[in-house]
Structure formats: C-alpha cells, structure tokens
Amino acid sequence: MRVASRLSSCVAVLATATLLSSCGTSAYCTSVEEQRGALDDVAMTTASLTALGEALRTIEKQATGDVKDDYTAVADAVEALLAAEQVSGVPVEELTHGDVVDLSEDDTAALRNAYQAFNDTATQRRAIADDVTDACDVTLKTPGA
C-alpha cells in the first residue's frame, strides 16, 4: 500500500510541475518552439523553403499585433518563390548554387522578382526574430528564414 501511495504522490507532483511549467508558455511561443527547426534551417532548398512557409503559416495563427503581419508578408514571399520555382521547373537549390540554367525570359523574370520580393522581407524577418527573442526568449539562427 505504501508503494501505491508514494507512486500516486509522485504522479501528482509530476502533473503539478507539468501544469505549472506549461502555464508560463504562450501558444505563440509553443508554436515557435515546435517550428524552430524550419525557422533555423539556412539551406535554400525547395524542401527547406516549403518547411519554412508551413512553419510561418502555423506560427502566424498564434501571433498577435504587428508581428502577425510580418509572418504573413514573409510567408507570402516564400510561397511566391516556391510558385515561381514550380513554374520554371528548376529547384531553388540549383539557382542558389550558381548552376547554369536555361530559362525563358519570362521564367527568369518571375524567379528574379520572387527572389527580390523575398529579399525585401528582411525587415519583417528581423522583426519576427526580435519578437521571438523578446516574447519567447528564443534566439533564432537566422531572422525568420
């Protein structure tokens, strides 16, 4: 009987500790932690950009205030880049490694514009990284991408 009593006491203590530790974490910060791998991935590949876009959309749902708009802007830019990649039929990793790719002028322009739009989100990516540091005490390897 003592073993059962001690076991139930241990379970109660663990349950209480778990509840207390989860009380201080917002849904936003939990989402950031869950998506951190995609946020910190610096590889410019189709797979990493796809994961980044999905992570940004997931976190965007929990974000509040101005930073929510930043998540939207960066996610939109990532999705536009992936769409341009799909139309051209050339994986992002081939473009970022300087491989010679034969593309039409339209595809080249679309990819260039999509890359520029992504690069133009530097301010939003920095705002996301700063917000994650301030709100969640998490330092991302890269500013939101």
Phi and psi in degrees as a GROMACS rama.xvg file:
@    title "Ramachandran Plot"
@    xaxis  label "Phi"
@    yaxis  label "Psi"
@TYPE xy
-61.1716  -40.0121  ARG-2
-62.6262  -44.3745  VAL-3
-63.4489  -39.4605  ALA-4
-65.4163  -44.989  SER-5
-65.5329  -39.1835  ARG-6
-63.5491  -44.4402  LEU-7
-66.258  -33.5589  SER-8
-65.9071  -42.2399  SER-9
-64.0837  -42.1929  CYS-10
-62.875  -42.1101  VAL-11
-63.465  -42.5652  ALA-12
-63.5383  -44.62  VAL-13
-63.0904  -42.0416  LEU-14
-63.822  -41.8755  ALA-15
-65.2677  -43.6762  THR-16
-62.3856  -40.4406  ALA-17
-64.4659  -43.7819  THR-18
-64.6872  -41.8676  LEU-19
-66.5818  -41.2426  LEU-20
-69.7961  -30.3063  SER-21
-81.3157  -16.235  SER-22
-67.0175  -31.7037  CYS-23
-83.6632  -2.95477  GLY-24
-106.922  123.863  THR-25
-77.6527  162.146  SER-26
-60.5413  -36.1364  ALA-27
-60.228  -50.8438  TYR-28
-66.818  -36.3429  CYS-29
-61.9447  -43.0786  THR-30
-63.6992  -41.6858  SER-31
-59.7994  -47.8768  VAL-32
-60.6297  -42.3278  GLU-33
-65.6007  -29.5857  GLU-34
-102.679  7.15891  GLN-35
-58.2338  -37.7451  ARG-36
-57.4742  -44.4842  GLY-37
-70.0133  -35.9954  ALA-38
-68.564  -33.9313  LEU-39
-89.8244  -6.65232  ASP-40
-73.6037  116.151  ASP-41
-93.3203  -2.59176  VAL-42
-69.9366  132.074  ALA-43
-95.2933  81.1133  MET-44
-126.913  164.505  THR-45
-58.619  -43.8182  THR-46
-63.8062  -45.0225  ALA-47
-68.9584  -37.8359  SER-48
-69.1842  -36.5036  LEU-49
-62.6073  -46.5309  THR-50
-63.544  -39.5035  ALA-51
-62.8709  -47.0681  LEU-52
-58.3059  -43.7321  GLY-53
-65.1881  -41.1631  GLU-54
-63.7196  -44.3025  ALA-55
-61.1915  -41.7125  LEU-56
-65.7859  -37.5893  ARG-57
-65.4649  -47.2447  THR-58
-69.3809  -36.1403  ILE-59
-52.6039  -35.8735  GLU-60
-64.9224  -27.044  LYS-61
-97.9795  -16.8829  GLN-62
-71.6746  153.412  ALA-63
-129.662  165.574  THR-64
65.919  -154.177  GLY-65
-63.0846  -29.8457  ASP-66
-66.1638  -25.1689  VAL-67
-60.7432  -41.6269  LYS-68
-64.7836  -33.4957  ASP-69
-65.864  -43.5225  ASP-70
-59.9945  -42.9047  TYR-71
-61.7977  -46.047  THR-72
-62.4285  -44.4236  ALA-73
-69.7334  -42.6775  VAL-74
-62.1342  -41.6802  ALA-75
-59.4343  -43.4182  ASP-76
-65.8117  -40.4637  ALA-77
-63.3471  -45.6105  VAL-78
-64.6191  -36.9807  GLU-79
-66.3329  -39.044  ALA-80
-64.6035  -43.6652  LEU-81
-64.4084  -37.197  LEU-82
-65.9769  -42.2939  ALA-83
-64.2935  -37.9336  ALA-84
-61.9939  -44.8676  GLU-85
-63.1613  -42.5769  GLN-86
-63.6123  -41.3316  VAL-87
-74.711  -24.5173  SER-88
77.0507  15.2998  GLY-89
-116.957  120.84  VAL-90
-61.3843  144.977  PRO-91
-54.3507  -39.3372  VAL-92
-61.9666  -29.4584  GLU-93
-70.897  -34.5707  GLU-94
-75.0234  -36.1828  LEU-95
-80.6132  -14.1971  THR-96
-99.2013  9.62253  HIS-97
76.7707  15.3444  GLY-98
-64.5502  145.007  ASP-99
-77.7368  123.169  VAL-100
-127.051  131.399  VAL-101
-91.487  105.923  ASP-102
-124.04  154.56  LEU-103
-68.5899  163.468  SER-104
-60.8172  -38.6297  GLU-105
-65.196  -44.9615  ASP-106
-64.8962  -40.2351  ASP-107
-62.1328  -45.0255  THR-108
-64.7179  -41.4778  ALA-109
-63.143  -43.7917  ALA-110
-66.8179  -43.3276  LEU-111
-59.6859  -45.1036  ARG-112
-64.3575  -39.9345  ASN-113
-66.2038  -42.3353  ALA-114
-63.0214  -43.0693  TYR-115
-63.1259  -41.2001  GLN-116
-62.4433  -39.8985  ALA-117
-65.6534  -46.8251  PHE-118
-60.4983  -31.9354  ASN-119
-71.022  -6.81571  ASP-120
-91.8938  14.4544  THR-121
-55.557  -41.1885  ALA-122
-64.3343  -42.5792  THR-123
-67.428  -39.7368  GLN-124
-63.9407  -38.7536  ARG-125
-66.2897  -40.9  ARG-126
-62.3422  -39.8227  ALA-127
-62.6425  -48.5014  ILE-128
-60.8971  -42.4659  ALA-129
-65.0021  -41.1249  ASP-130
-65.4556  -40.525  ASP-131
-63.8517  -39.6867  VAL-132
-64.9414  -47.3145  THR-133
-68.2137  -47.4684  ASP-134
-81.399  -32.7443  ALA-135
-119.272  -3.64497  CYS-136
55.9888  41.3854  ASP-137
-121.379  130.53  VAL-138
-105.177  117.426  THR-139
-80.7965  150.233  LEU-140
-66.1926  -36.2389  LYS-141
-129.96  155.735  THR-142
-74.3142  75.9604  PRO-143
81.2807  6.69709  GLY-144
